[in-house]
Structure formats: structure tokens, C-alpha cells
Amino acid sequence: MPSELLGQLSREKIVAIARGFTLEETLSAAQALADGGVVFLEATLNTDGALNIISKLRERFGDRMRIGAGTVLDIGQAKEAIAAGAQYLISPSVDEEVIYHAVEQGLDVWPGAMTPTEIVNAYKAGASAIKLFPMGTLGIGYLKEIRAPLNHIPFIATGGVNLQNIAEVLDAGAIAVGMGGKLLDPALVKAGKFDELRDMARAYVNRAHGASLA
């Protein structure tokens, strides 16, 4: 049964990934993303001060953005992220303890998986969607092939997505894409060029929503 959050993600189509930025950089970047139409933002736990960043993002953006924790690698991190206010958990790998705990707490969890076995096991464990990772290496052809037998499983394609191919990735069957540096460009963030970041976000959102209407 698709969750309300997953339904919203399937409409919004983009999860921005904030990794390695300071609190102030992340808050300013999040504002630019929100102004550009991006709703989903994950702060990765391998960022210094990530838990505080998640808490501050929740305080600042309330219901305007959906704030998640990324790079959640174990049950301890899952518990800390949820306590900090994360609304969903994302990981690069499948840890069934993390999945079970998130489900128990009523949160969506989107673990990273590559092989059919990983994907099916994670979905059976309770993941509401699977982060197909690393898409930059696997390619769009892999997404199409994997969806042939597994088209009942929602996929979030992460890695290798850019403005030129985002529509193709979504048209290939991903419900959404995860985007790090191609969207949250570290050079723009570090230089404080948040107007440019907002405009880039808007371009991605327009391209993504156009794909769904094609």
C-alpha cells in the first residue's frame, strides 16, 4: 500500500541530496531549492552535524519541505535520525534492521539496492520504494530491464541523473530521482550563488514534471 509520502514523492519526482555542507549553507541551499519548487531534501548522515541540520531544516521549513536522512547505515543511525525529526530514511544499502525499525516507527524507508535479490528482499522487508543505486554505472537500460519483472516495486533512480536525461529516466519507469551534486552544485553553494541554484532547481522541476505529462 503506497504511503501518503510516497504518493507525494511520485508527484514531486525529485529528492535533493545535501552532503558535506555546513548548517548555514544547507539552510540557504534548502531555501533556494524550495523557491525553485523542490520539496524533498535529504541530509546525509556522513555530513558533520547532520542531526542538527535535520532538526533545523524541519524547524525552518515545516510542511513546505519533506526532510529526510540519507546514508543511514545502521539501526543506531536510524534511531538518531528519527529522533532528530527525519520524515523518511534513505540508505545506499539494504539493512533489514533499519527497514524494520523505520516501519515500526511509521516512517518510509528507501534503501539502496542493485540486484534483483537485494531489491525484492528490501521490498519484502517493508521498504516502500527502492533506491536503485548506482544508476550512473547501471544506466537507464538496467532500470528498464529490472522493471520488466519487478514493475510492482517503486524505484528512485539515484546517480548519473542530469538535466539532459532526467526525463528519460522518469519515462523509463522511475517514480523519482535522487540528485546530489548535479542539482546541489557544491561550487554554487560554497560561492553563495543561491539565485543560480534556485534557477537550476526550477529547470529540473520543470523537466521532471514535463516527463510525467509526456
Backbone as ProteinMPNN parsed JSONL, in Angstrom:
{"seq_chain_A": "MPSELLGQLSREKIVAIARGFTLEETLSAAQALADGGVVFLEATLNTDGALNIISKLRERFGDRMRIGAGTVLDIGQAKEAIAAGAQYLISPSVDEEVIYHAVEQGLDVWPGAMTPTEIVNAYKAGASAIKLFPMGTLGIGYLKEIRAPLNHIPFIATGGVNLQNIAEVLDAGAIAVGMGGKLLDPALVKAGKFDELRDMARAYVNRAHGASLA", "coords_chain_A": {"N_chain_A": [[0.851, -1.194, 0.0], [0.841, 2.043, -1.071], [2.353, 4.787, 0.645], [1.275, 7.966, 2.009], [3.353, 9.775, 1.843], [4.991, 8.626, -0.107], [3.296, 8.783, -2.262], [3.243, 11.546, -2.569], [5.921, 11.948, -3.259], [6.003, 10.654, -5.721], [4.635, 12.429, -7.217], [6.152, 14.777, -6.994], [8.793, 14.055, -7.711], [11.573, 14.5, -7.399], [14.335, 14.038, -5.273], [16.432, 15.945, -3.474], [19.863, 15.834, -2.572], [21.752, 16.641, 0.131], [24.999, 16.931, 0.938], [27.841, 17.209, 2.921], [27.815, 19.959, 3.465], [27.828, 22.987, 5.446], [25.759, 23.943, 8.267], [24.595, 26.508, 7.824], [25.032, 26.824, 5.077], [23.496, 24.699, 4.134], [20.898, 25.405, 4.973], [20.494, 27.769, 3.514], [20.758, 26.795, 0.924], [18.638, 25.005, 0.901], [16.503, 26.779, 1.037], [16.743, 27.992, -1.469], [16.27, 25.768, -3.103], [13.637, 25.163, -2.351], [12.348, 27.493, -3.217], [12.695, 27.09, -5.886], [11.008, 25.018, -6.342], [11.499, 22.453, -5.425], [10.694, 19.839, -3.224], [11.419, 17.61, -1.657], [14.123, 16.858, 0.419], [17.1, 15.42, 1.408], [19.354, 15.133, 4.098], [22.551, 13.974, 4.412], [23.901, 11.524, 6.621], [26.626, 11.301, 6.833], [27.616, 13.793, 6.902], [29.107, 16.434, 8.674], [27.615, 17.275, 11.731], [25.076, 16.474, 10.994], [22.65, 15.622, 12.226], [21.774, 17.824, 13.678], [21.438, 19.549, 11.538], [19.28, 18.349, 10.217], [17.278, 18.693, 12.165], [17.15, 21.523, 12.255], [16.386, 22.095, 9.631], [13.831, 20.998, 9.62], [12.598, 22.685, 11.49], [12.796, 25.15, 10.179], [11.472, 24.834, 7.712], [9.125, 23.449, 8.067], [6.059, 22.24, 6.943], [6.556, 22.812, 4.354], [8.69, 21.64, 3.073], [9.846, 18.26, 2.669], [11.763, 16.568, 4.805], [14.454, 14.393, 4.954], [16.654, 11.749, 6.181], [19.754, 10.796, 4.909], [22.12, 8.261, 3.787], [21.911, 6.363, 5.834], [23.133, 3.935, 7.764], [22.917, 2.001, 9.761], [21.072, 0.601, 12.574], [21.398, 2.2, 14.824], [22.011, 4.734, 13.779], [19.639, 5.134, 12.411], [17.772, 5.408, 14.493], [18.737, 7.745, 15.718], [18.416, 9.592, 13.65], [15.647, 9.622, 13.29], [14.885, 10.586, 15.781], [15.886, 13.128, 15.517], [14.129, 14.239, 13.807], [13.774, 13.383, 11.197], [11.816, 12.67, 8.329], [11.759, 10.566, 6.665], [13.829, 7.764, 5.742], [16.841, 7.152, 3.991], [19.137, 5.029, 2.368], [22.342, 3.775, 1.159], [22.401, 1.107, 0.935], [21.106, -2.194, 1.807], [19.781, -2.733, 4.857], [18.205, -4.727, 6.94], [17.411, -4.395, 9.577], [17.281, -1.611, 9.867], [15.216, -1.075, 8.068], [13.048, -2.483, 9.258], [12.843, -1.078, 11.682], [12.225, 1.535, 10.882], [9.73, 1.103, 9.693], [8.284, 0.216, 11.901], [8.205, 2.591, 13.296], [6.571, 4.042, 11.734], [7.586, 5.327, 9.507], [8.581, 6.042, 6.133], [10.982, 4.146, 4.319], [13.725, 4.052, 2.186], [15.782, 2.07, 0.87], [19.023, 1.581, -0.654], [19.605, -0.443, -3.468], [20.773, -2.906, -5.821], [20.84, -5.418, -7.201], [18.422, -7.882, -8.425], [17.754, -9.655, -6.316], [18.495, -8.257, -3.947], [16.77, -6.073, -4.22], [14.158, -7.215, -4.162], [14.203, -8.473, -1.638], [14.525, -6.262, 0.077], [12.177, -4.867, -0.414], [10.263, -6.731, 0.401], [10.871, -6.716, 3.095], [9.789, -4.365, 3.934], [10.347, -1.882, 2.841], [9.133, 1.008, 1.224], [9.779, 1.969, -1.216], [12.443, 1.488, -3.572], [15.731, 2.583, -3.721], [17.375, 2.74, -6.567], [20.583, 2.062, -7.126], [24.047, 2.103, -7.95], [22.865, 4.318, -10.274], [24.278, 5.781, -12.153], [26.291, 4.115, -13.015], [24.914, 1.754, -13.637], [22.952, 2.471, -15.532], [20.278, 3.601, -17.764], [19.185, 1.579, -19.268], [19.378, -0.629, -17.585], [17.522, -0.025, -15.594], [15.159, -0.184, -17.086], [15.223, -2.926, -17.762], [15.13, -4.169, -15.23], [12.682, -3.403, -14.31], [10.924, -4.862, -15.819], [10.305, -7.536, -14.745], [9.783, -6.618, -12.187], [7.882, -4.585, -11.872], [6.03, -3.854, -10.015], [7.272, -2.672, -7.954], [8.214, 0.404, -6.598], [10.696, 2.596, -7.874], [13.463, 4.687, -7.072], [15.6, 6.401, -8.865], [19.012, 6.842, -8.563], [21.987, 8.589, -8.944], [24.012, 9.636, -11.565], [22.045, 11.094, -12.861], [20.99, 13.826, -14.794], [20.276, 17.114, -16.177], [19.884, 16.653, -18.838], [19.103, 13.972, -19.089], [17.072, 13.416, -17.262], [14.329, 13.338, -17.844], [14.206, 11.103, -19.48], [14.979, 9.08, -17.714], [12.844, 9.111, -15.889], [10.754, 8.536, -17.613], [11.456, 5.976, -18.21], [10.535, 4.588, -16.102], [11.136, 5.09, -13.403], [9.868, 6.327, -10.31], [10.811, 8.564, -9.187], [13.772, 10.639, -8.856], [16.987, 10.649, -7.302], [19.136, 13.276, -6.455], [22.316, 14.63, -6.227], [25.176, 16.364, -6.411], [24.764, 17.332, -9.023], [22.468, 18.796, -8.901], [22.437, 20.128, -6.347], [24.812, 21.875, -6.585], [28.06, 21.935, -5.477], [29.899, 24.019, -5.975], [28.306, 26.256, -6.505], [26.922, 26.461, -4.085], [28.98, 26.844, -2.191], [29.95, 29.246, -3.094], [27.905, 30.894, -2.562], [25.948, 31.378, -4.448], [22.989, 31.447, -4.65], [20.756, 32.237, -6.06], [21.284, 31.266, -8.593], [21.256, 28.566, -8.008], [18.578, 28.251, -7.286], [17.377, 28.767, -9.775], [18.39, 26.632, -11.24], [17.23, 24.506, -9.875], [14.566, 25.003, -10.484], [14.598, 24.522, -13.224], [15.145, 21.769, -13.308], [12.877, 20.778, -11.971], [10.831, 21.585, -13.698], [11.534, 20.102, -15.987], [11.311, 17.51, -14.981], [8.584, 17.356, -14.278], [7.482, 17.782, -16.717], [8.165, 15.412, -17.96], [6.432, 13.62, -16.788], [4.105, 14.307, -17.946], [4.306, 13.709, -20.516]], "CA_chain_A": [[0.0, 0.0, 0.0], [1.677, 3.252, -1.115], [2.123, 5.734, 1.723], [0.989, 9.341, 1.586], [4.628, 10.41, 1.495], [5.435, 8.081, -1.389], [2.417, 9.379, -3.257], [3.728, 12.908, -2.818], [7.185, 11.847, -3.979], [5.738, 10.275, -7.112], [4.186, 13.655, -7.901], [7.224, 15.785, -6.991], [9.755, 13.384, -8.593], [12.988, 14.784, -7.142], [14.886, 14.132, -3.919], [17.743, 16.595, -3.464], [20.755, 15.224, -1.585], [22.706, 17.604, 0.683], [26.113, 16.2, 1.558], [29.101, 17.909, 3.124], [27.659, 21.401, 3.627], [27.609, 23.468, 6.808], [24.352, 24.218, 8.592], [24.132, 27.722, 7.138], [24.994, 26.531, 3.644], [22.366, 23.808, 3.864], [19.651, 26.155, 5.12], [20.379, 28.695, 2.375], [20.527, 25.971, -0.265], [17.276, 24.48, 1.001], [15.601, 27.873, 0.668], [16.82, 28.123, -2.923], [15.581, 24.605, -3.669], [12.197, 25.326, -2.119], [11.893, 28.56, -4.112], [12.71, 26.533, -7.223], [9.964, 24.018, -6.479], [11.887, 21.143, -4.888], [10.025, 19.601, -1.942], [12.104, 16.567, -0.888], [15.541, 17.104, 0.658], [17.724, 14.559, 2.411], [20.673, 15.494, 4.611], [23.229, 12.693, 4.635], [24.45, 11.417, 7.968], [28.087, 11.429, 6.816], [27.903, 15.227, 6.937], [29.319, 16.906, 10.049], [26.463, 17.95, 12.32], [23.889, 16.13, 10.192], [21.421, 15.525, 13.024], [21.357, 19.21, 13.939], [20.971, 20.084, 10.259], [17.93, 17.806, 10.002], [16.382, 19.383, 13.102], [16.981, 22.926, 11.84], [15.602, 22.097, 8.396], [12.425, 20.777, 9.995], [12.12, 23.914, 12.129], [12.753, 26.261, 9.223], [10.614, 24.633, 6.551], [7.827, 22.896, 8.456], [5.415, 21.376, 5.962], [6.88, 23.251, 2.981], [9.607, 20.639, 2.524], [9.901, 16.949, 3.321], [13.171, 16.427, 5.166], [14.829, 13.028, 5.303], [18.047, 11.445, 6.499], [20.387, 9.924, 3.936], [23.296, 7.489, 4.203], [21.596, 5.713, 7.113], [23.806, 2.656, 7.567], [22.634, 1.001, 10.788], [19.911, 0.864, 13.426], [21.707, 3.33, 15.702], [21.833, 5.96, 12.993], [18.209, 5.268, 12.121], [17.116, 5.929, 15.697], [19.168, 9.144, 15.908], [17.819, 10.407, 12.592], [14.217, 9.76, 13.586], [14.794, 11.478, 16.943], [16.206, 14.484, 15.054], [12.991, 14.753, 13.055], [13.722, 12.915, 9.808], [10.494, 12.195, 7.923], [11.979, 9.316, 5.936], [15.216, 7.326, 5.783], [17.399, 6.663, 2.738], [20.463, 4.45, 2.564], [22.926, 3.249, -0.072], [22.464, -0.351, 1.049], [19.953, -2.832, 2.445], [19.952, -3.201, 6.235], [16.823, -5.055, 7.3], [17.114, -3.798, 10.893], [16.887, -0.228, 9.606], [13.898, -1.122, 7.433], [12.046, -2.888, 10.263], [12.666, -0.017, 12.681], [11.505, 2.645, 10.252], [8.334, 0.686, 9.527], [7.694, 0.228, 13.252], [8.012, 3.991, 13.69], [5.637, 4.665, 10.804], [8.316, 6.125, 8.525], [9.024, 5.435, 4.884], [12.418, 3.888, 4.213], [14.05, 3.79, 0.783], [17.155, 1.581, 0.856], [19.685, 1.425, -1.936], [19.809, -1.819, -3.9], [21.17, -3.011, -7.214], [20.475, -6.696, -7.82], [17.035, -8.299, -8.204], [17.59, -10.271, -4.985], [18.51, -7.166, -2.962], [15.566, -5.258, -4.411], [12.986, -7.967, -3.687], [14.318, -8.677, -0.187], [14.278, -4.989, 0.752], [10.746, -4.558, -0.561], [9.554, -7.669, 1.285], [11.137, -6.333, 4.487], [8.933, -3.239, 4.297], [10.68, -0.637, 2.143], [8.01, 1.406, 0.366], [10.383, 2.157, -2.531], [13.845, 1.1, -3.61], [16.676, 3.492, -4.367], [18.204, 1.979, -7.498], [21.873, 2.739, -6.97], [24.32, 3.411, -8.556], [22.305, 4.433, -11.62], [25.285, 6.311, -13.061], [27.013, 2.969, -13.55], [23.975, 0.763, -14.159], [22.379, 3.02, -16.753], [18.822, 3.582, -17.942], [18.817, 0.25, -19.77], [19.215, -1.531, -16.446], [16.238, 0.312, -14.988], [14.105, -0.761, -17.927], [15.266, -4.388, -17.647], [14.749, -4.609, -13.89], [11.255, -3.132, -14.131], [10.104, -5.834, -16.547], [9.715, -8.467, -13.787], [9.568, -6.006, -10.858], [7.205, -3.3, -12.094], [5.177, -3.54, -8.858], [8.117, -2.028, -6.946], [8.591, 1.777, -6.965], [12.138, 2.839, -7.896], [14.022, 6.036, -7.062], [16.876, 6.262, -9.559], [19.972, 7.747, -7.932], [23.309, 8.524, -9.548], [24.105, 9.807, -13.002], [20.908, 11.825, -13.432], [21.289, 15.227, -15.07], [19.176, 17.834, -16.834], [19.682, 16.098, -20.179], [18.494, 12.632, -19.105], [16.102, 13.196, -16.189], [13.039, 12.954, -18.416], [14.342, 9.727, -19.966], [14.989, 8.199, -16.538], [11.473, 9.031, -15.367], [9.937, 7.843, -18.612], [11.835, 4.555, -18.172], [9.764, 3.927, -15.061], [11.412, 5.52, -12.024], [8.855, 7.259, -9.806], [11.527, 9.776, -8.776], [15.227, 10.551, -8.949], [17.786, 11.252, -6.247], [20.12, 14.13, -7.092], [23.275, 15.297, -5.357], [25.948, 17.494, -6.901], [24.261, 17.897, -10.274], [21.437, 19.765, -8.516], [23.038, 20.934, -5.275], [26.177, 22.061, -7.069], [28.885, 22.458, -4.384], [30.537, 25.293, -6.34], [27.313, 27.319, -6.322], [26.614, 26.582, -2.655], [30.141, 27.426, -1.49], [30.111, 30.632, -3.543], [26.731, 31.653, -2.166], [25.165, 31.743, -5.638], [21.737, 30.729, -4.411], [19.822, 32.55, -7.142], [21.576, 30.307, -9.665], [20.788, 27.269, -7.53], [17.11, 28.28, -7.418], [17.029, 28.65, -11.19], [18.694, 25.267, -11.653], [16.181, 23.667, -9.299], [13.343, 25.211, -11.269], [14.777, 23.846, -14.514], [14.987, 20.333, -13.065], [11.468, 20.513, -11.639], [10.051, 21.707, -14.941], [11.861, 18.966, -16.856], [10.766, 16.305, -14.357], [7.132, 17.376, -14.371], [7.183, 17.622, -18.137], [8.28, 13.994, -18.291], [5.242, 12.909, -16.318], [2.974, 14.694, -18.776], [4.587, 13.327, -21.91]], "C_chain_A": [[0.888, 1.246, 0.0], [1.321, 4.205, 0.027], [1.78, 7.096, 1.14], [2.261, 10.035, 1.124], [5.114, 9.922, 0.131], [4.571, 8.621, -2.529], [2.853, 10.793, -3.605], [5.042, 12.876, -3.599], [6.954, 11.517, -5.45], [5.191, 11.456, -7.917], [5.325, 14.668, -8.034], [8.438, 15.337, -7.804], [11.237, 13.641, -8.334], [13.267, 14.754, -5.642], [16.26, 14.759, -4.039], [18.567, 16.021, -2.316], [21.793, 16.259, -1.148], [23.791, 16.845, 1.443], [27.319, 17.116, 1.69], [29.015, 19.412, 3.251], [27.497, 21.755, 5.102], [26.114, 23.688, 7.025], [23.846, 25.415, 7.799], [24.052, 27.52, 5.631], [23.773, 25.687, 3.297], [21.047, 24.554, 3.956], [19.437, 27.111, 3.942], [20.091, 27.932, 1.087], [19.109, 25.421, -0.261], [16.25, 25.538, 0.626], [15.569, 28.058, -0.852], [16.086, 26.98, -3.617], [14.067, 24.761, -3.544], [11.62, 26.394, -3.054], [11.853, 28.09, -5.568], [11.72, 25.405, -7.429], [10.308, 22.626, -5.996], [11.295, 20.986, -3.49], [10.805, 18.619, -1.061], [13.596, 16.858, -0.803], [16.041, 16.144, 1.724], [19.071, 15.136, 2.812], [21.373, 14.189, 4.974], [23.932, 12.679, 5.991], [25.973, 11.404, 7.997], [28.521, 12.875, 6.593], [28.097, 15.641, 8.395], [28.085, 17.651, 10.541], [25.142, 17.625, 11.644], [22.599, 16.129, 11.006], [20.877, 16.924, 13.354], [20.813, 19.853, 12.666], [19.546, 19.619, 9.984], [16.922, 18.532, 10.898], [16.103, 20.812, 12.664], [16.184, 23.03, 10.544], [14.126, 21.902, 8.701], [11.827, 22.028, 10.614], [11.871, 25.012, 11.101], [11.654, 26.074, 8.178], [9.282, 23.953, 6.851], [7.267, 21.944, 7.417], [5.754, 21.761, 4.524], [7.817, 22.267, 2.281], [9.479, 19.347, 3.311], [11.377, 16.625, 3.541], [13.463, 14.997, 5.613], [16.283, 12.928, 5.698], [18.574, 10.486, 5.45], [21.619, 9.253, 4.499], [23.098, 6.921, 5.609], [22.08, 4.265, 7.014], [23.478, 1.594, 8.609], [21.49, 1.475, 11.686], [20.156, 2.056, 14.355], [21.512, 4.661, 14.988], [20.36, 6.2, 12.679], [17.481, 5.891, 13.3], [17.461, 7.397, 15.914], [18.496, 10.061, 14.884], [16.335, 10.658, 12.852], [14.021, 10.714, 14.765], [15.055, 12.926, 16.542], [15.09, 15.086, 14.208], [12.902, 14.317, 11.609], [12.346, 12.326, 9.502], [10.562, 10.923, 7.092], [13.477, 9.013, 5.998], [15.623, 6.795, 4.416], [18.795, 6.128, 3.018], [21.011, 3.973, 1.23], [22.881, 1.732, -0.142], [21.207, -0.868, 1.737], [20.356, -3.329, 3.831], [18.55, -3.457, 6.776], [16.44, -4.516, 8.668], [16.621, -2.355, 10.736], [15.482, -0.188, 9.012], [12.827, -1.442, 8.466], [11.768, -1.753, 11.24], [11.884, 1.15, 12.094], [10.02, 2.314, 10.12], [7.612, 0.698, 10.869], [7.356, 1.644, 13.7], [7.067, 4.74, 12.743], [6.291, 5.536, 9.749], [8.565, 5.324, 7.254], [10.531, 5.239, 4.938], [12.69, 3.425, 2.785], [15.51, 3.366, 0.686], [17.71, 1.459, -0.557], [19.919, -0.039, -2.245], [20.121, -1.819, -5.385], [20.639, -4.293, -7.86], [19.005, -7.025, -7.583], [16.809, -8.881, -6.807], [17.558, -9.207, -3.89], [17.201, -6.381, -3.014], [14.345, -5.954, -3.819], [13.038, -8.145, -2.178], [14.026, -7.391, 0.581], [12.802, -4.625, 0.708], [9.907, -5.455, 0.339], [9.71, -7.278, 2.755], [10.322, -5.119, 4.913], [9.29, -1.915, 3.663], [9.529, -0.266, 1.214], [8.472, 1.724, -1.05], [11.839, 1.739, -2.427], [14.646, 2.166, -4.343], [17.579, 2.657, -5.265], [19.532, 2.712, -7.637], [22.999, 1.736, -7.199], [23.854, 3.489, -10.02], [23.321, 4.974, -12.62], [26.08, 5.207, -13.728], [26.073, 1.991, -14.241], [23.34, 1.222, -15.469], [20.878, 2.828, -16.865], [18.349, 2.227, -18.458], [18.581, -0.742, -18.646], [17.881, -1.287, -15.75], [15.095, -0.314, -15.783], [14.049, -2.279, -17.781], [14.73, -4.858, -16.295], [13.253, -4.398, -13.651], [10.374, -4.147, -14.863], [9.492, -6.864, -15.589], [9.291, -7.83, -12.47], [8.827, -4.679, -10.965], [6.215, -2.949, -10.991], [5.953, -2.791, -7.781], [8.472, -0.612, -7.413], [10.108, 1.976, -6.851], [12.447, 4.327, -7.884], [15.421, 5.912, -7.657], [17.864, 7.303, -9.043], [21.372, 7.511, -8.49], [23.226, 8.709, -11.053], [22.957, 10.56, -13.655], [21.298, 13.285, -13.621], [20.132, 15.855, -15.842], [18.861, 17.234, -18.208], [18.925, 14.764, -20.159], [17.398, 12.41, -18.067], [14.745, 12.752, -16.741], [13.077, 11.509, -18.897], [14.322, 8.728, -18.812], [13.571, 8.019, -15.989], [10.566, 8.289, -16.343], [10.248, 6.348, -18.656], [11.173, 3.825, -17.004], [10.105, 4.26, -13.629], [10.306, 6.468, -11.569], [9.485, 8.591, -9.427], [13.009, 9.555, -9.003], [15.84, 11.175, -7.698], [18.917, 12.025, -6.886], [21.006, 14.84, -6.075], [23.896, 16.501, -6.025], [25.475, 18.104, -8.199], [23.175, 18.947, -10.006], [21.97, 20.707, -7.443], [24.522, 21.087, -5.588], [27.048, 22.673, -5.964], [29.526, 23.809, -4.705], [29.57, 26.456, -6.138], [27.042, 27.549, -4.837], [27.756, 27.289, -1.929], [30.341, 28.9, -1.863], [28.922, 31.504, -3.175], [25.857, 32.089, -3.323], [23.806, 31.041, -5.61], [20.644, 31.074, -5.426], [20.015, 31.571, -8.299], [21.089, 28.917, -9.282], [19.266, 27.179, -7.642], [16.688, 28.079, -8.874], [17.297, 27.243, -11.716], [17.624, 24.308, -11.131], [14.899, 23.777, -10.11], [13.423, 24.493, -12.615], [14.589, 22.343, -14.367], [13.525, 19.979, -12.784], [10.604, 20.574, -12.903], [10.28, 20.525, -15.869], [11.241, 17.676, -16.302], [9.242, 16.24, -14.497], [6.673, 17.271, -15.815], [7.226, 16.178, -18.568], [7.021, 13.253, -17.918], [4.03, 13.212, -17.186], [3.123, 14.24, -20.218], [3.726, 12.151, -22.348]], "O_chain_A": [[1.613, 1.484, 0.966], [0.147, 4.408, 0.338], [1.966, 7.35, -0.05], [2.258, 10.783, 0.147], [5.59, 10.712, -0.685], [5.067, 8.881, -3.625], [2.84, 11.194, -4.768], [5.25, 13.689, -4.499], [7.641, 12.048, -6.323], [5.276, 11.475, -9.145], [5.449, 15.336, -9.061], [9.046, 16.144, -8.506], [12.081, 13.043, -9.001], [12.545, 15.356, -4.846], [17.161, 14.173, -4.64], [18.048, 15.757, -1.232], [22.614, 16.702, -1.952], [23.524, 16.203, 2.459], [27.767, 17.72, 0.716], [30.037, 20.092, 3.155], [27.08, 20.922, 5.907], [25.317, 23.627, 6.089], [22.789, 25.346, 7.172], [23.115, 27.989, 4.984], [23.102, 25.929, 2.294], [20.168, 24.365, 3.115], [18.321, 27.241, 3.437], [19.284, 28.364, 0.264], [18.454, 25.376, -1.302], [15.248, 25.238, -0.023], [14.507, 28.255, -1.442], [15.371, 27.193, -4.596], [13.32, 24.526, -4.493], [10.537, 26.22, -3.612], [11.088, 28.612, -6.379], [11.587, 24.883, -8.536], [9.503, 21.705, -6.138], [11.387, 21.897, -2.668], [10.843, 18.786, 0.158], [14.254, 17.077, -1.82], [15.474, 16.064, 2.814], [19.841, 15.578, 1.959], [20.849, 13.392, 5.752], [24.48, 13.686, 6.439], [26.564, 11.487, 9.074], [29.639, 13.145, 6.155], [27.321, 15.232, 9.259], [27.571, 18.542, 9.864], [24.196, 18.41, 11.711], [21.564, 16.589, 10.524], [19.669, 17.159, 13.311], [19.843, 20.609, 12.711], [18.701, 20.41, 9.564], [15.85, 18.932, 10.444], [14.959, 21.265, 12.695], [15.391, 23.957, 10.379], [13.27, 22.562, 8.11], [10.692, 22.398, 10.311], [10.859, 25.711, 11.153], [10.982, 27.034, 7.8], [8.408, 23.888, 5.986], [7.912, 20.961, 7.049], [5.295, 21.114, 3.583], [7.751, 22.083, 1.065], [9.06, 19.344, 4.468], [12.136, 16.435, 2.591], [12.818, 14.463, 6.516], [17.048, 13.884, 5.572], [17.931, 9.486, 5.132], [22.109, 9.63, 5.564], [23.989, 6.988, 6.455], [21.511, 3.464, 6.272], [23.727, 0.41, 8.38], [21.011, 2.602, 11.565], [19.24, 2.827, 14.64], [20.92, 5.593, 15.533], [19.896, 7.34, 12.684], [16.667, 6.797, 13.126], [16.592, 8.201, 16.252], [18.064, 11.165, 15.214], [15.836, 11.766, 12.657], [13.114, 11.546, 14.756], [14.513, 13.848, 17.15], [15.093, 16.283, 13.921], [12.058, 14.812, 10.862], [11.783, 11.582, 10.305], [9.542, 10.281, 6.843], [14.287, 9.898, 6.272], [14.862, 6.083, 3.761], [19.544, 6.703, 3.808], [20.256, 3.785, 0.276], [23.271, 1.137, -1.146], [20.36, -0.096, 2.187], [21.175, -4.238, 3.957], [17.797, -2.519, 7.039], [15.271, -4.209, 8.904], [15.665, -1.939, 11.39], [14.657, 0.636, 9.408], [11.811, -0.751, 8.544], [10.618, -1.489, 11.59], [10.983, 1.688, 12.738], [9.161, 3.149, 10.403], [6.466, 1.137, 10.961], [6.361, 1.873, 14.387], [6.799, 5.926, 12.933], [5.634, 6.392, 9.157], [8.736, 4.105, 7.287], [11.261, 6.044, 5.517], [12.008, 2.553, 2.247], [16.384, 4.201, 0.448], [16.97, 1.262, -1.521], [20.378, -0.795, -1.389], [19.791, -0.881, -6.111], [20.057, -4.249, -8.944], [18.4, -6.507, -6.644], [15.777, -8.622, -6.188], [16.699, -9.245, -3.009], [16.608, -6.067, -1.982], [13.586, -5.35, -3.061], [12.021, -7.986, -1.504], [13.358, -7.421, 1.615], [12.249, -4.13, 1.69], [8.953, -4.996, 0.967], [8.802, -7.481, 3.561], [10.172, -4.861, 6.107], [8.617, -0.915, 3.909], [9.006, -1.12, 0.498], [7.665, 1.748, -1.98], [12.396, 1.647, -1.333], [14.285, 2.593, -5.44], [18.453, 1.943, -4.774], [19.606, 3.815, -8.18], [22.924, 0.617, -6.692], [24.393, 2.803, -10.888], [23.241, 4.665, -13.809], [26.498, 5.344, -14.878], [26.394, 1.46, -15.304], [23.209, 0.435, -16.407], [20.284, 2.01, -16.164], [17.251, 1.779, -18.129], [17.696, -1.593, -18.733], [17.193, -2.232, -15.363], [14.178, -0.903, -15.21], [12.966, -2.858, -17.688], [13.969, -5.823, -16.222], [12.634, -5.131, -12.88], [9.191, -4.271, -14.548], [8.277, -7.057, -15.609], [8.525, -8.426, -11.714], [9.12, -3.745, -10.218], [5.619, -1.872, -11.016], [5.366, -2.325, -6.804], [8.981, -0.447, -8.521], [10.723, 1.577, -5.862], [11.806, 5.122, -8.572], [16.324, 5.375, -7.016], [17.588, 8.502, -9.081], [21.872, 6.387, -8.505], [22.461, 8.024, -11.732], [22.901, 10.655, -14.881], [21.865, 13.906, -12.722], [19.131, 15.196, -16.122], [17.726, 17.298, -18.68], [18.19, 14.454, -21.097], [16.843, 11.314, -17.997], [14.091, 11.885, -16.162], [12.102, 10.773, -18.745], [13.72, 7.66, -18.918], [13.158, 6.905, -15.667], [9.71, 7.505, -15.932], [9.416, 5.548, -19.084], [11.236, 2.599, -16.917], [9.442, 3.771, -12.714], [9.854, 7.314, -12.341], [8.806, 9.615, -9.353], [13.452, 8.445, -9.3], [15.284, 12.106, -7.114], [19.598, 11.502, -7.768], [20.526, 15.547, -5.189], [23.248, 17.534, -6.194], [25.748, 19.274, -8.464], [22.992, 19.874, -10.795], [21.955, 21.927, -7.609], [25.374, 20.494, -4.926], [26.807, 23.808, -5.553], [29.682, 24.65, -3.82], [29.965, 27.518, -5.657], [26.943, 28.69, -4.385], [27.53, 28.216, -1.151], [30.832, 29.695, -1.063], [28.921, 32.707, -3.439], [25.105, 33.056, -3.205], [23.518, 30.168, -6.429], [19.714, 30.293, -5.628], [19.05, 31.106, -8.905], [20.573, 28.178, -10.12], [18.73, 26.148, -8.048], [15.763, 27.321, -9.166], [16.538, 26.721, -12.532], [17.17, 23.416, -11.848], [14.233, 22.78, -10.388], [12.437, 23.927, -13.085], [13.947, 21.711, -15.205], [13.008, 18.991, -13.306], [9.756, 19.711, -13.132], [9.338, 20.006, -16.468], [10.715, 16.857, -17.055], [8.685, 15.185, -14.8], [5.601, 16.736, -16.098], [6.448, 15.747, -19.42], [6.583, 12.358, -18.641], [3.046, 12.473, -17.171], [2.205, 14.365, -21.029], [3.831, 11.7, -23.489]]}, "name": "protein", "num_of_chains": 1, "seq": "MPSELLGQLSREKIVAIARGFTLEETLSAAQALADGGVVFLEATLNTDGALNIISKLRERFGDRMRIGAGTVLDIGQAKEAIAAGAQYLISPSVDEEVIYHAVEQGLDVWPGAMTPTEIVNAYKAGASAIKLFPMGTLGIGYLKEIRAPLNHIPFIATGGVNLQNIAEVLDAGAIAVGMGGKLLDPALVKAGKFDELRDMARAYVNRAHGASLA"}
